[in-house]
Amino acid sequence: MEDRLQMDNGLIPQKIVSVHFQDSALKDLKGQTSDKHAQAMQPHPEPPTETMPEPDAAAHAGKDDPQLLREEPKQGLGSGSGADPGEESDRGAGSTEHHGLHLFSCHECLELETSTIESIKFASAENIPDLPYDHSSSSESVADEPSADREGRRVTTTGKVPNILVYVGPDSKEAQGRCQHVQAMLADCVDTERYTIYHLWEDSALSDPWLDNCLLLVLATPEPVPSTLDQKVIAYLTQGGKVLGLSSSFTCGGLQVASKGPPQKTVQNLLFCGTERNEVRLSVLSSGCFYEESPGDTLGLGKLQGHLDNVDKDRMIVQVPFGPLGGEAVLCQVHLELPPSSVVIQTHEDFNLLKSSNSRRYDVLKEILTALGISCDTRQLPPLTPLHLLLAAEESQGALMQWLETHVGPEGVITSSKCSLKFVSSCPPDTEITPSSLPVVTDSEHFSSEHFDLEIYRHNLQTQHLGKTILFAEVTSTTMTLLEGLMFKTPQEMGLIAIAVQQTQGQGRGRNAWLSPVGCAISTLLVSIPLKSQLGQRIPFVQHLMSVAVVEAVRSLPGYEDINLRVKWPNDIYYSDLMKLGGVLVNSTLMGETFFILIGCGVNVTNSNPTICINDLIMDHNKQHGTDLKPLRTDLLVARAVTQMEKLINTFQDRGPNGVLPLYYKYWVHSGQQVRLGSEEGPVVSIVGLDDSGFLQVHRAGGEVVTVHPDGNSFDMLKNLILPKQH
C-alpha cells in the first residue's frame, strides 16, 4: 500500500489479507495502461527477491492452478514471469505486462485499493479466518458455514461479526468522555471476549460500510443525528439491525422526542417493566426529554418500557420492533450509561440516590441488551493461579525456609482437610492447579503483580507479628482454606495472611457467596488468642474489631477522616447507613488453651460497579469539598487494616471491651436505631449498644435493657432479633 494505509487512534495493522476476485479486475486493466506507465515502474538494476504473476494468472489463481502463488521466484520484475515469449519480444526487453506496483500512477488501481480498504476497515485480525492454500474457496463459503463452525471465527448465528459500534456524535472532548462511559458500561454487562466494542466516528458512520459488520449500534449523543446517518440507521434496522438509543435524538416507529421546557438533567424515579412484566423501581438521571406519539401514528411497541413515577407517567424507555426482518430499537431518555460518579452528578444527595440504584441500573441494562440479542451471561471463571510465598521483612527469609524444611512432607507438601500446598521454587506454565492442590512458589525474586505491590504493602504494614508472611494469589477459590494446613503448625511470629486479587468461590455468612472481583481487597488473617485472655473470653468481639480496623485504616489517614465509612453489627462495613461495601467472616478453633482464628475480609476498594467502593466515596468527597484526595489501593488497605487490627487486639487485651467500644460506637450506624423483635409485627425496641460478649443490647418499652440474638435464619442480622431463653 506504499505507506498509505492509515488507521485511527494509532492502531497498528496486524495482518494483510489477500483478496481473490471472481471476475478479474486486474484483467480489465490489461491494455488500459500505457507503455509510459510501465516504463515508469521499471525495476532497479539489482535483482528483486520476489516476482508477481501476470494479470491473467493472478486473476484465476486458485481456480486453474492453486500452486501458482507458491512458485519460487524465477526472474526479475522486468521479465514477466510466465509471459508468452513472442509478446515479450514485441514489448522490448525491459518492459513488463503486469502493473502490480503502480498504485501511484494508475487511477483504476487507486480506485480498487480504496474500495478494498473500505471493505475491510472494520474487520479485526481475529475476525478474519486464516485461509488455506486451497484458493478455490471464496469469501461466500465462510458466510455460508453453519454457526457452530463459525463460532471460532467470531461470527454470530445471524451471520454478523460480533461488533458493537458506539456513535457519540462529532469528535470532541465531551464526546470522547461520553464514549468511554458507554464502552465501560458495555464491558461491565457483556463478555468482552465474545463481543468487540468499537467507537464509530462520525466520518466513518457517514461514509463507511458498517451496516454488515454491526451486531448492535449504540447511539449516545444528544446532538441531532445527521440526516444521512439517520437514513443509514433506518436502512440498518430494515435489514434486521439492532439499535440502542441512550438519550439520543434518534427516533423511529412513529415516536418523537418532546420536552416540557428546556431539557435539564435531573435525578428522578423510574418504573421499568421488563419482558417478564416484572417492575423495577430505580433512581435515574433523566435527559429532560421523553417520547410521545407522532400525530396520526399508532404505536406497536414491545414489552420493554419505562416511565417516570409522576402524574403524566412520561415515557422514558420504549422498545420498537422495526420491519419484517427482526429489526429492533430500544430507545431511552435516561442516562443509563453514566455512573453515579460522573462529573454531571453535582449534589451529594443525587450521588446517594444513584448509587443506591446502581445494581438495578445494571439489571435494567442487561435486560435491554438481552432483548436486543446480546448475551449478558456470566463470564467464564478465570483459571486458578499459583500461590507466591512473600515476606514483609526480607530478613525473615532464612528462618522461614528453615521452618519449611522441617515441616513439609518428603515432596514439599503440607496437607489440610480442604487443600494441599506444594512448596516449589518455580511453577511451569502447564502445572495443573485445582482448589484442592495448589503450588506455592517460594522464590520471590522475580515476583510481580499488576494488582499487588509488595513494597507498598511493606511500607504500610506496621505490626510486630500480624501479616508478616504472605500467601498471595492472583486467582484462588477462597483465601479461607489456604491457611488451614498451616495454622496449627506455624509459630505466632510468622504472622500468616492469605491475599488474593480474585476469588472464584468466596464465602459469606452461612451459605452465602461473597463475590470477589478485581478491585476488592480480599484477605484471610491468622490470629492466635489465648483462651484465658480478655479477648479469649469474648471471641465474638473479633469480628467487631476487624470491621473497625478496616474503617480506621481509611479514616485515620490524614485528610480521609470524613470519608463516611461505618460498621454495621455484627460484621459489615457500610457507606453511611445506605450500602454495604465489605464484610468480615470469622472461623475459630480451640486447640488446648489457644483459639486459632481465621479472619476473612473482603472490601470493595476500586471496583465501582455494580454497587459501590471506597474510591467512589473519595471521589464524591473531593467533588463536594474541593479536595484532591488520592484513590486508595487494595494492597495499602490490607496492610493498614492488619496494622489497626493488631493495635485493637492489644488494646482489648489490656483494657477489655471498654478500651475499644468508644471507637466502635464512633463508627457504627445504629445509634438510636429501632428494630422489631421476633417478626415484622413484633414489638419495637431501640438499639443501645453491645453487651460484654459483643451481642446487641436494646431498650424495651418500660425501661428495661436486654440482650438480643439473631434468630439464625436472617440474611440481615438485624431482622427478627429474638430474646434468648432465660435459664
N, C-alpha and C positions, 0 to 999 in steps of 0.2 A: 504493500500500500504506500511505499515511499514516504513513510513517516507522516502520513495524512490520516491515520486512524486516531481519532480523539475520543476520550471517554470522560464523563462527568466526574467531579469530586476527586480527581487524581487517581481514579481506579486504573489498575494495570491489566492489560489483556493477558489472559491465561491460556488461551487455546485458539489456534487458527483452524478453521474447518473448511475443507474442500467442498464446493458446491457443484454438483454434476447436473447439467441441464438435459431435459428430454429432447428438446429441439435446440440445436446448437446456435447460440447467439454469436459465438466466435466464427462459425462458418459463414454467417450472414455478413460478417465484417470483411471476409476474404474478398479481395478485389476492390473494396471501397477505399482502402488506404493507398495513397500514392507512394511511388518509389522514394519520394522525398522523405516520407515518414520513416520508411525502412532504413534509409541511409543515415538518418539522424540517430538511429538506435544501433549503429554498428558497434560491436564489442571492442574492448581494449585489446591490444596485441597479445596480452597474457591470456593463455587458455583458461576459460572458466571451469568451475568444478561441477556444474550441472548443465543439463540440456533440457529443453522443453519440447514436447511433441508438437507436430504441426497442427493447425486448427482442425482439420478433419479428424485426425486421430484423437485429439483431446475431446472433441465433441462426442465421439462414440466410445470413449473409454468406459469399460465396464459392460458394454453391450456386445462388442465383437471380440475384444481381446482384453480380458481382465488383467493380463500380465503386463500390459503396455506401460502403465505408470510405475512399474517396478523394474524396468530395464535399466541396466547400468549405463551411465553417460558414455557416449562413444565419440562425440565430436564437439567442437566449439559451437558457440551460439550462432556463428555466421554460416554454418554448413548445412542447416536444415535437415536434421536427422529424419531419415525415412522418406525424404522427398524424391520425386522422380528425377533421375539424372538429366533427362532431356530438359525438364523445366528449369533445373538449376543452371544449366549452361546458358539458357536464354536470359536469365536474370543477371548473370555475371557472378564471378567467384565470390565476391564479398557480400552478396545480397542474401536476404532470407525471406521466406514466405510468411512465417508466423510473426505476430506482433504482440507477444505476451508481456513485454516490458515497456510499452509506450503509453502508459496511463496519462502522462502529461500532455501528449501530443494528439491523442485520439479522442474526439468528442464522444463517439459511441462507447468506448471503453470507460470513459468517465461516468457516463450515464449508467452503465452496467455496474460499475463499482459502487456508485451512490445507492442504487436500488438494493444491492446486496447488503451494504452496511445498514440501511434502513430496515431490511427484513430480519436482521439478527440482532438489532440494537438492544432488545430487551431479553435476549437469551443469555443465560449464565452458563458457565462451563459445566456445572453439574446437570443442567437441563439438556445438554447436547449428547446424544449417545455416541459412544465410540464405534465408528463404522468399521466393519471388517474389510478385507481386501476384495470381497465379493461385491464389486461395484454395480452388479446388476440390480441390487436392492436400491429403492428410491425412498425419498422422504415420505411418500404416501404410505409405504409399508409400515413405517413406525407409527403413523397415526391410526392405522387400522388394526394394530395389535390389540388383543384383549387387555383389559385394565390390569389384570393380575401380572401380565408380562411387562407392562409399562411401569409398574409400581417402583421398581428400582431406578427408573429413569425420571422420576418425579413428574409423572403425568397422571392427572386425576381421571376418575371414571367418566367425566364429561369430555375428556379429550384435551383439556386445557392444562398447561403447566400451572403449578400451584403458586401463582404470583398474586400477591395482594398489593395493589397500587394505591398510593395515598396522594391526593391532589389537594394542595392548600393555597392555590392562587398564585399570583405573581410573586417572583422571588423578592424577599425582604427579610430583615432580621426577625420581624414578628412572625412571618410565615414559616421560617425555618424552626423557630421555637415551637410553633403550633404542630409542625410535622413531627418534631421529636416527641411531643406529648402523645400524639396519635400512635406513633411507632412503638413507644414504650407500653402504651395501653394494650395494643395488639399482641406484643411479645409476652405480656403477662397472661393473656387469655388463650392464645393458640400455641401450638407446638412449633417453635421456630426451626426445628429440624425437618418439619414437614412442609411448612409454608415459608416463602421468601417475601419479605416486605420491602417494597421499593418506593422511593419518593418520585412521583410523576410530576416532573417540572412542567411549567405552563407551555413552553415551546414544544416539548415532546408531546404533551397532551393534545396540542392543536395539529401537529404535523406527523407524528409517528403512528405506525400501525399497531397500537397497543391492544386493540379490541380482542384479538385472537390469543393474546398472551396473558389475559387477566382473568383470574377466578373471582375476585371481588374488587370493586372500585370504591374507595372511601373518599367522599367529598367533605372537606372540613375547612371551608372558608366562608366568612360572612359576606365577602365581596360578590357582586354579580358574576355568574358564570358566563364567559363569552358565548355568543350565540353559536359560533362554530363548534365549540366544545359541547354546548347543550345538545346540539343535533347529534354529535358523536355518542353522547351518553344515551340518548334515546335510541339510536341505532344499536348500541351495545345491549340495552335492555330488550330490544325487539328480537335479537338473536339469542336470547336466553341469559343475558348477563345479570349479575347481582350488584346492587348499589347500596351503600350505607351512607346516609347524609347526616352529618354532625353539625348542627346549627348552620346549615348551608342554605343559600337562596334557591338551590335547585329543587324543582317540584315536577311531578308527573301525575297522570291518572286523575286529572280534574281537581287537583289541590292548588291552593295558592297560599303564600306566606302573608300573614297580616300581623298588625300590632295595634295596641290601644293608645299608643303615644310613641315618643322617641324610644327605640329599643334600648333597654338597660339591663345589664346582667344583675340578677338578684337570686338569692337562695330561697327556694320555695319547696313546698311539699308536693310530691308527685305520687300518683297512684298508677302503678304499672300492672297490666294484665297480660300474662303470657299465653302460650299456646295451650296449656292445660287449664286455662281460666283461673289460675292462681294469682291472687292480687298481692302485690308487694308495695308497701309504703316506704318512701325514702326521701331524703332531702337532696335536691339537685340544684345546680347552678343553671338558671334559665337564661336563654338568649334575649328575652324580652319580646319574642315573637311567638306565634302559634300558627297552626294550619286551619284553614277553613275551605269549604267547597267553593269552587268557581261557579259563578252564576250559570244556572241551567244544566250543571253536571250532576250526575248521580254517582256516588262513590261505591266502588266494590272493594272494600278493604279486607285485609287479612285479620287473623285473630290477635296479633300483637298490637297493643295500643296502650297509650299512657296519657293521662290528663292531669292538670293541676287540681289540687284539692281546694278549689274555690267555687264561687257561686256559678260562674259560667262554664266550669269544667273545661278550660281551654285545652284544646287537643295539641299535645306536645310530641307524641310518638305515634306514627302510623305505619302500617305495613301495606304496601301497594303491589299486588300482582300485576304484571305487565306483559301482555301479548300471549300468543298461543304456545310459545316455546319455553315457557317456565321462567321468563324474566321476572325480577322481583326487586323492589326497593323498600328499605326501612328508613324512614326519614324522621329525624329528631330535631327538636328545637331546644334541647337541653345539652349542656356541655358534658357528656359522658366521658369525653376524652381527657378532661382536665382533672388532675389530682387535687385533693384539698390543700396541698402545699403550694399550689400555683400562685404566682405573684398577683393574679387578678383577684384572689381572695384576700380582702383587705382587713376584715374585722376578726377578732378572736372568736366571737360568737358564731360567725359563719364557718370558721375553721372547725369548731367543735361539732356543728351540725353535719357538715360534710364528712368529717372523719368518722362520726358515729354511723353514717350510712355507707361508708366506703365498701364494706364487704357486699352489701346489697347492690351497690353500683356495679360491682363485678358480676354478680349474679345476673343482673339485667343485661349487661353487655354480652355475657356468654350465651344467654338465651337468644338475643338478637342475632349474634354471629351464627349460632346453630341453625336458626331459621333460614339464614342465608346460605346454608350449605357448608359452613366452615366448621371443622371439628374442633371442639374445645375439650376433648378427652384429656384425662390426667396423663401427664407426660411419663415416659418410662423412667423408672427409678435409676439413678446413676449407679455405676458399679462401685463396690466397696474398694477401698484403697488400703495400703499397708499402714500400720502404726509406726510412729517415729518416737524413739526414746530421747527426750531432750531434758536438759538441766538448766535451772535458773541460775545456778552457780557452777561455773566450769570446773572449779577446783574439786567438786564432788565426784567428778567422772571416775577417778581411780577407785574410790570407795564403793561406788555403785557397781562397777564392773566386777570387783572382787566379791561383792554380795551375790551377784547373779551367778558367778561360777560355783558358789557353794549351795545354791538353792534351786537351780533349774535341773531338769532331768538330763539323762545322757544325750538327748538330741536337742537340748536347749529349749525344752518345752515346760511351761507351767500350766497346769490344768485346773479348771474350776467346774462347777456344775453347769455353767452356761457356755463357756468357751475355753479354748486352749490358746495360749500365746506362745509362739515360737520365736525366740530371740535370734536374729541373724544379723550379720554385718552389712548385708545388702540384699535387695529383693529384685530378682529378674522380672521384667515386664509380664512374662507369661505365667507368673505364680498364681495358682488358684487361691482366691480369698473368699471365705464364706463367713457368715455370722458366728459359726462355732469354731473356726480355725483361722487365726489371724497372725500374720508375720509381724514382728516388731523389729524395725531396723535400728541398730544400736550406734551405727556410725553417723553422727550428726554433722560432720564437717561440711558435707555438700547439701545439707537440708535447706530448702527454700519453699516458701508458700506465698501465694498472692494474698491470702486472707489472714495469715498469722505471721507476725514479725516477732521473732524470739527476743530481739533487743528491746523492742517496745514493752514486751511482757516483763523482761528482767528489770527494766527501769522503773516500772510501776508496781512491782511486787516488793513490798517492804515487810516481810514476815521473818520470824525465826524458823518456823518449820513448814507451815501450810503452803502447798502449791509449788514446792521446790523441784519435784520430779514430775515430768510431764509425759503422758502418752497422748500424742497428737495424731489425728486422722483427718484427712480431707473429707472422706465419706465413711461412715460406720453405721451399723444398725442402731445401736444406742450406747451412749457412754456409760450407762448404769451397770452394764455387765462387764466392762473392760477391767475393772479393778477387783472383781470378786475373787479371782485366784491369787491376788497379791495382798489383799487387805489384812489377812491374819499373819502374814509372814514377814512383812517389811517393818523395819524399825520406825518409830514415830518421826524421827528427824528427817526421813526421806520425803515426807510430805507429798504423797501421790495425788495427782489430779489428772483426769482424762478430759481432753478438749477436742471438739470436732467442729468442722465447718458446716457439715450437713449430717443429719440423722435420717435414716430411712424407716426406722421403727421406734420413734421417740415415745417415751412413756409419760403418761399423766396420772392423776389420782385415779384409783380404782382401775377400770379397764379403758380409760380414756386415752386416746392417742394425742401426742403433742407434736404438731407439725413443726419441722425444723429446717427451713430453707436457708440459703446463703444469706448472711446478714444477721442471723440470730446467734447471740453468744451462748454457746452450749458447753456445759462442763459438768463433771461429777467430781466432787471433792471428797477425799477420805479424811475423816476426823476420828480420833480416838478419845473417849471421855471416861475417866474413872467413875465407876458406879457410885462411890461414896462421896463424890464431889457435889458442889452446889448444882451444877448443870446435870450431873448424872442422876440426881434425884428428880429432875424436871425435864426429861428428854423432849417432851412436846415443844419446849421453847426453841429447840434447834431450828425448826422451820421459820419461826418468827425472826430469829437472829439473822438467818440468811436473807430473808426478804428485806430487812432493814439494811443489811450490808450492801445489797445492790443499789438501793435508793441512796444511801450515804456515799457510795462510790462515785455517784454523779454529783450529788448536791453538796459535797464537801470540796469540789473543785472551785477555785476562785472564779467568780462570775457566773457559775451554774447553780447558785444557791436557790434561785426561784424557779428552776425547771420543775414543773408540777408533777413529779413522780411521787407515788404514795404506796402504802401497803394496805392490803385488804386481808382480814383474818380468814383463814389461817395461813395461807401460803401463796397469795397472789400479789403481783406488782402491777400497779394501775397508773394510768394517766388520770389525774384528779380522781373523781369517782365515776368516770364515764366509760373507760375502756381498759381492758386487760392487755398488757404487753409483755407479761412474763409470769413465771411460776416456779415454785420450788417443790421438790419431791424428796422425802427422806425415808431411807431404809436403814433400820438399826438392828444390830445383832449383839447380844450379850454373850461374851465369852469370859468365864471366870469373873473377875472383878472389873472388866472393861467393856464399855459399849464401843463397838466398831460401827461407825455411821457413814453411809454414803449419801451425800447431799447432791442431788441432781438439780440443775438450774438452767433454765432457758429464758432469754430476754431478747426481744426484738431491738436491735441497735440500728441497723442500716436498711432493713427490709421494710420499706414504707407500705407496700401493698401486700395483701388486700386489707389489712387493718391499720396498724399504727406502730411506730417505732420511736426510740428515744431521739433520733436525729430530726424527726418531724417536730417534736416539741421544741428542740433547739432552734430550728428554722422559724417556727412561729414566734418564739420569744424574740429572736432577732428582728423580725418584722414589726412586732408590736412595740419594742423598746429601743429600736435603732442601734442594737448591739451587733457585734461581729464575732459571736462565739463560734468556735470551730466544731464541726461534726466529730463525733466520737468513733472509735474503732472497737471491734469486739475484743481484740487481744488486750487493749488498755482496760476495758471494763472488767474483764475476767480478773486481771491482776489486781485491780483496785478493790473489787468485791472480795476477793480472798484476803487481801490485807485488812479490810474492815471487819471481816468475819473473825479473824484471829484476835483483833482488838476487842470485839464484843464478847467473845468466849472468855478471854482473860478478865474482862470487867465483870461478867456474870459469875465467874468462879470466885472472884474476890468479894463481891458485894451482893450477889443473889439477884433476884428479879428487879429489885428497886434500882439496881445500877444501870439497867438498860431500858426500863419501861418509859422513862421520860422521853428518850429519843424515839421509841416505838410510837408513843402517843403523838409525838410531833408530826409524824408522817402518816398515821393511819387515817382511813376515810370514814370511820364510824362514829365520830363524836356527835352525840345527840341523835343518832340514827335510831329509827324504830323498826322492829320486826315483829312477826307473829309467831307464836309458839304452836307447834303441833300440826297446823294445817293453815290453809288460806283463810279459814274462818276463825282461827284461834285468837286468843287474847293478844292485844298489842302491848309490847314491852319496849323499854328504851335501853340501848346498849350503854353500859357503864365503863367497862374495861376488861382486863384479864385477871383471872384469879391466880393463885400461887403456882398452879400447874400449867398455865397457858390457855385455859378454856375461857369462854366468854362469860362475863357477869352481866346480868340485865336487871333493870329496876322494874318491879311489878307494881301494879296498882295497889295502893295500900302501903307503899314504902318499903317493901321487902326487896333485898338484893339477893339474887340466886344465881348459881352457875348452870349454864345450859350446854348441851352437847348436840352435834349434828345427829340427824336420825339415821345416817348411814346410807341413805338412798339418793340424796340430792346431789346433782352436779354442782349447784350453787350451795356452798356450805351454810349460807345464811338463811336458806329456806327450810321451813319445817323444823326449826330447832325444838328440842324436847328437854324436859327436866329429867335428869337421871333418877332412877329409883332410889328412894331413901332407905337405908338399912339401919 
